[in-house]
Each structure stands twice: as structure tokens, then as C-alpha cells.
């Protein structure tokens, strides 16, 4: 296990690299969302901040958020209210540390990294629940309730889809999965890939599954009482989530760093494969209205779970037969 | 009560509160105030709803946060000044609101207005209707979580607002009606530009429609939701597209024609009344979408006619002090959102003794208390958005 014999310097460097990626990539996705949405809607998106096509819009937003007053409602559960944004954000940071982007490039090469990523990202949703409860706001409470209901819908299909890939690769290690991947998987694991994508969008609370946030119904749900930096953390968590799941999709289903070009371009391939997934997630927001919570449950239990189980059975049969 | 919001497209009754309202557990009701400040209320409507989980037990619209005493103010304004007040209650159909006032005054005065003015008014009223409908075709999907139709709708609105601005100088509150006709003649070459705008809007309407019609998510959110029965329509005096979506075939443009509508709605004319029978949110949306097409047809017919009419005046010379003879009259017009009526009582003075305003949204919003119980909070937005109201029109 490489993770056990690292020097302190190495640990610091690796952590810094993950942190840097964690701070830069979500901003890129956010900027992409601004521009893609703008152009899809007959607008230009941000054009002024930074001069060239508004490239610094999110930096400007961040500066604005930092200047805002840090408010805690009088009736709120103060400690929980203040912890919730970190609870939503940090798990994605942790999860990102085990995702390989290039041969040998993974901050912490743990043995069952696929499992680790799922567990870590699953913790993030606790931030929503805690925020919903601690805000002492009825809209937030309803949002928290919806969040919990949503959790029941997407966790199982998500795990089943990943399980299918792990079964096919015969390992729980993400690096191992990339090594075992072959282009046939594109077809063989296609149902799992679709289930994974839908479940990931639901986990991220992105349209069409943004019922816990639903700005026009429950006024941002758990985030209603948040402002300033704490609110920005929730937003950052959302975009970090998009990055994490896009890269994870590329790693699990698209072969990660594998591509026809020389070996040093591996990380580029990972990002190139993750980019369309992030684009797709943004596109869904532009194109579709929001489902209702019970409709997501129907979709999950009558659609995603059976498909994922069928895929699992198919994978098992093929693995055993070959 | 008694109406429930169950999705019945599937013949089985579906449980709507999977995981969102505890079925078998003992629960406590929660009172939730939607508004006065809430993104789904387009202003300051307030709904006081009692919730069990996410299911609405009862709902009460609390109105009056934007009451500006318009009717009382009418009584101390002369008839020219009234127009500027009257065009404000439904700020999405200012032209339609002005129209009722001047029609009432003209009726009391027994005044004939020039034919060109009649057709120009009809044209502007229809363009205003398209503007109002487009607004709701953008805002309703926005409430359901679809952000893009809003931008498309505003692109089309901009096209039409440009020509209206060119003629009247206003983008929302046109103030283009005068007793006896219009403020001034239409600008040279304007009819051609209107035709271009109408053609352009018609060409790009499919962009919006393709995002709404046939979208499975939108259908799931609106079909069978907030079903309004014809009985309730009659009981509450609901009118306009909402009533027609419940199968109540009533449209003042056809049934009590004013302006040039008698000709437009005659046999073989371009006018037709759009109705649906299901009375759910989807039907209301569909009626609105189709009415945009009808209004564009009507606008084109008006353009054809205006082009063939000889030049002539578009208004009457009025005395310095305009006094309306003693008496009373009621004039109702078909505003974009429903019946808009003015009951004018005059004692022969230069101000009305009483000018009662019957606004469409006021009656349309009252029926919410009947159709919201049984819905989920998510359906509440779907129903509220499809009731197409303007808070100013509710509170006056």
C-alpha cells in the first residue's frame, strides 16, 4: 500500500494539490454553467468581470460573499447551523483525494477507493439535513424533509451501479477499475452508466431533481437562512459535487486516463471525458422543469433500481461465464 | 372542499406522499405562510396554508397587501386622469384596462369613434394580450423549475414592446387611449413593422412550445393537478383562460362583442374561442399557448384592415371640461386574464360619482381555497402559477 509509506512532505504536497484542484475545478464548472446557460437561453452570460468574456465573474462573486455579514437566526441551533456548510463541503474534498486522474496520480491510493468515494460523498447530504433542521425555518424544514426523502431514492441505485462496475473489474479500487476497463464496457455497462448519471444528478440536487432547494416553492429550502460565506460554501459544494461525479463517471464508465495519445496525456483524457458529463448536467438544468418528490421515488424504485439490479445480474453472468 | 389533487391520469389513485408526509405516523399540522413575500406569488399575495407533512389541509388567500384604493381615487379624478390610474391594476394588460374606461365613457356620451381608431384599438388590445400571455408562459415554467422559457418569452415580448413603444411611447403603461379614440395617429410605416414583429414572434413561438408541450416532466407536474370544475367556475365567477380551460365556453370578444370583435369573431373570421375540458394546470397552460396564436391571427387581420382603410382621424375633439351625462353603465371587456368590468355612475359632473372595478384576478384567486386542499406543496406552486393572476389586479 503506497498510502502507508509517505513522508510528511509528500502528504502536504498531495493535500495541497487536491485542495488546489478542489478550489479551481468547481469554479471552472461554475463559469461553464454561466456561459453555457447564457448561450442556450439567447443571452451572453457574464461579460464584464475580468474583461475577457467575464472570466472573473465567480471570483467577483466570491469576493462579494466574503464581505457579507455572517448572520445566524436567533431561533437557530447555532452550532449545527454554523457547522452545516462545512459538513456539506468537506466530504467532497475527502472524496476527491482518492479519485485517480492519471497513472500514479492519486492523492491517497486506498484499497477500496470506489467504496470510499461513495461513503464520503454520501456524508455530504448530512449538511443539507442539518441545515434544514438547524435553521428553525419552516421552508428549510420542508427542504430538509425532501432531502431525506431524496436520499432514499438515489443512494441504492447509485451503489448498485457502482457495484456492477466493480464486479466487472473484479476490484473495488478505482485504479484497478481503469486498468480492467475495455471499450466493450461502453455497451456492456451502459445501463449502469445511465443509472449512475441519474442518481448522481439526484444526489447533487440539480434540476430536474432540485426539489430540496426548489427556489420557487420552498425558497432554497435548507439554504433559506444562509448568506455570505456559508451560503457560498453550499454553492461550492454543489459544483465540487458536479466535478467529483463527472470525474467519477469518466473513471468508472469511460476508462479514465486511457486514450490513444502518449502516456503523459492521461490526466488530460480524464478531464476531457469528464467535461461532457458536466456539460450534460448543466444542460439538464437548462432544458427541464423540476420533478416532484414522489415522482422521483417512482422513477427510482420502479425504474432505476430494477435496471441497476438487471445490470448487476448481467454483469455477474458475464463475469462468471467468461 | 372535496376536490383533491390526486393524479388520476392513471386510473389507480396514486399515493403522492411517498416519503414526504408520514402515512401511518401521528403528525402535527403546521401552519405555513406563503407570502406576502414569496417567489411564487408574483408580488404580495399571501396564502395561509395548513400542512400535514407536505400535504395541504386547508388554504386561505389573504389579499389586500397592495390595495391602493383605486376606486376611491377614480372619484376625485376627471375622466382623462382616470385612464392613467385605471391602466395600472393589471400591469400586464394596461391597454386592456384603459379600454374599458374609455368605452364606458364613450357609451355614456353616445360618442361614435372613427373606424380607424376602432381597428387600431383592437390591434393594440390583441398585441397587449400576447404580451400578457407570454409573460405567464415564461413565469409559469419558471415556477416549475424550468428557467429557459422565461428568456424565450421575454425575447418575444421585447419584439412586441418595441412596436408598442414606437406608437405610444410606453412599454408597460401605454396611456394611448383617449375618450373618443387614440392619443395620436399611428407612426408612418408602423403597420409594416408590426407585421414584421408578429411574423417574427410567430416564427419563434415553437421554441417556447417545444420546451413546454410534450415535455414529460412538465406533463407529470401539471396533468390532473389542481382540477377546477365548471361548477366552481360559475360559483366563484372565474373567467378568462382559466374558465375556458375548465370547459366553460365564454369569451366576451365573441359573446358581447366590442371594438371590431363582432366582425373578427363572425362566421369565417379569424377569431375563435380556445377551450379545454380537463380543467387542470396543463389545460390552463395549453389554453394560454393557443390563445397566443389566435391573438396573432387577430392582430394580422387588424393589420390587413388598417392597411386598407383610408387615412382619417383617430380621435374626436373633446370639450375643455369633459362632463358625462347623468346615468350609469356597465362595460365589460375580455382582458388577457378574464372579465374586466367597469360600472360607471355619473351625476353629470366631470368626475364619476362611482366607478366600480370588477377585475379578473380577484375572482380567479378566490377559488384557490377550493382547489388547493389535498395538493402537495409542490403542486401548490403548479396550481398557483397556472391561475395566472396579477396581484395588482387582485388588490386594486
Interface residues (C-beta under 8 A of the other chain):
Chain A: X37 X40 X41 X42 X43 X138 X139 X142 X145 X146 X148 X149 X152 X153 X207 X208 X210 X211 X214 X215 X216 X217 X218 X219 X285 X286 X287 X288 X289 X290 X291 X292 X293 X294 X295 X297 X298
Chain B: X14 X15 X16 X17 X18 X19 X20 X30 X32 X38 X39 X40 X53 X54 X141 X142 X143 X144 X145 X146 X147 X148 X151 X152 X155 X211 X215 X217 X218 X220 X221 X376 X377 X378 X379 X380 X381 X385
